Amino acid sequence: MKRCILIQGPTDRLHIQENKKCWKNYDIIFSTWVDSDKTAYDTTDTILYNEYPISSHPNNWGLQRVSTLNGIVLAKELGYDRVLKWRSDFKTNNAKNLLNLFNIDKFNFYSFIDQRGGYITDFFMEGNINEMYNIFNTAEGGEFPERILTTRVYELGLDKKSNFICNSLNAESNIYWHKYSYWFTENIPQPQYLNYIKK
């Protein structure tokens, strides 16, 4: 197995440095934007500076799709067969422990949310690189990004091989979201975060 960490999204110097630190023992591809602060990176980094899509709607799906899909294409060209798609404003306190929560025979997500008809979170995902490509290689629209993602997962039959790790996170395997200033373990008591697809 050859896996890379695809860190997609805007460039924030602090967030980039934190991700370099927490993923220092793993291969990283950064997929960001053409007007990003290039001084946040150095010559040893693998970086894509993407052009912005014509539309970012709905709720920045266009941005997520372009930065993720282009990163996947590069990862495939570089010979990777699995990829972790990771937001640039996340960090983990233990990369090895986190990766050990993933089932390499399945497609790994954070959670299924039992709201708004039910949907799979798009926070991060890990799986076979061809299946990841197929998820994001769509022009289909939808009400919100997670609905588009969930629809694609069903269309591709990946719902039958989905693994959710929300309830497996702990103090030694955690994720921090800078945007909302919280660790993901804070979600564990909340009943809408499920580790299975509720139909």
N, C-alpha and C positions, 0 to 999 in steps of 0.2 A: 504493500500500500504506500502510495506517495501522496501526501496531503499538503495543501497550502492554506494559509490563513488569508482570506481576501477581505481587506479592511476598506470598506467603501463609505463615501460620504465626504462632507466638507473637511478642509484642513484647519485644525486648530493646533497650534504648536504644542501646547501642553498635552493634549489628548494623543497626538502622534508620538510624543516622547514616552508617554506612559504605555502606549501599545507596543512600542519597540522594546520597552523593558519587560513587559509581562509576556510577550511572545518571542523573547530573544533567542530561544532555542528552536524556533520553528521558521519555516520559509514563509515570508510575507509578501503579498502583492498589495500595494496601495492603489486604489482607484478613486481619484478625486477629480477636480475641475481645472480647466485651463487657466483660470485666473487665481488659482490658489497660491498661497505663500510658499514658494519653492525652497526658501531657506529652512523650512521645517524638515527637509529631507537631505540626505547626503548621497554621495556617489555610489555607495554600496546598496542603496534601496532600489527596489523594483517598483516603478511608479507609472501609472497611466494618468495623463492630464486630459480628461474628456471634454469635448464640446458639450454645451448645454443642449438638451432636447428642445424642440419647438414648444412643447407643452410639458409642464410638470404635474398636471392634474391627473387623477384626483389626489389631493393631499400628498404631493411630492412623489407619487408613484412613478412618474416619468423620470425623475432624477434617480430614484432607487433602481429602476429597471436598467437605465443606460449604464450607470456606474457598475452595477453588478454583472450585467451581461458582458460588457467589454472586459471586465476582469476575468470572468470565466473563460472567455475565448483565449485570452493570453495564457491563463493557467493550463488550458488544454494544449496550447502550442508548446508550453514548457514541459509537458509530459506528466502533469499531475492527474491523478484519477479520483481524488476526493478533495472537497473544498469546504471550508467553514466560511460562510458569508457572515461578516461581523461589522456592526456599525462603528464608525470612527469615534463616536462619543461614548463608547463602552470601554471598560477595562475589566480584567479578571484578577483576582488575588492569587490564583494558582492554575496556570494554564494546563499543566499535566493532569491535575485532578479533574478539571473541567472536561478535557477531552476523553478521559476515562469513563465519563458518564454516557458517552455516545455509543450506540450500538452500530457497529460497522456493517451489519447486515440489513440495516434499516435507514430511513431518512429521518434525521433528528431535528426537532423543533423545541422551542421553549414550552409552549402551552397551547391548549385549546381554550378559547374564551367562550363561556356560556352566556353570551349577551348578543343582541342585535342579530338573532338568528343563528348564532354560533359561528366562530371562525378561528382559523389557525393564526397565531401571532407571526409577524414578520421581523421580530427583533433580531434573530439570528437563525441560521439553519445550517446543517452539515449533512453532506451525503455524497453520493456518486456524482461525479462532475457532469456526466451526460444528462442525468436526471435534473440536476440543478439548472443546466442550460435550457432544458425543455420547459421548466417552470417559467423562466424569465423571457424566453423567446416567444413572446405573444404580444400582439397589439390590442388585445381585448381590453375593453374598459370595464368599469364597475363602479359601485357606490363608493368604495374606499379601498386602499391597497390590500388590506388583509382579505377582503372579499374576493379580489382578483386572484390573489395567491391561493386561497382556499378552493376556488373554482378550478384553477389549474391543477391543484393536487388531486382533486376528484377526477378530472378529465384524464389524467395520466395514471390513475390507479394507485397513486402513492399513499392514499389514505389507508390502504390495506397494509402498508409497511411503515407507518409513521411511529416514531418514538418521541415521547415528551419527557423532558427532564426537570420540569418546574419544581416538583416535590422532592427531587434528589439533591437540589442545591443545599449547601450548608456553610458554616463558617469557614471551612477549609476548601470549599469549591463554590465561589460566589462571583457575582457579576455586579458591577457598579455602573449606573447610568448617570452621566454628568448632567444631562438635560434636566432631570428631575431630582438629582441629588439623593439617590437612595440605592441600597443594595437589594438585589432581587429576592433575597430570602424574606424580605418584608411582605412579599405577596403570598407566601405560603398559607397563612391562615384565611385568605380571602377565597370564598367558595366558587367564584366565577373562573378561577384558574384551575383547569382540569388537566390531568395527565393522560387523557384519552379523548377520542372524538365522540361527542354526544350527538346522536342522531335522533 
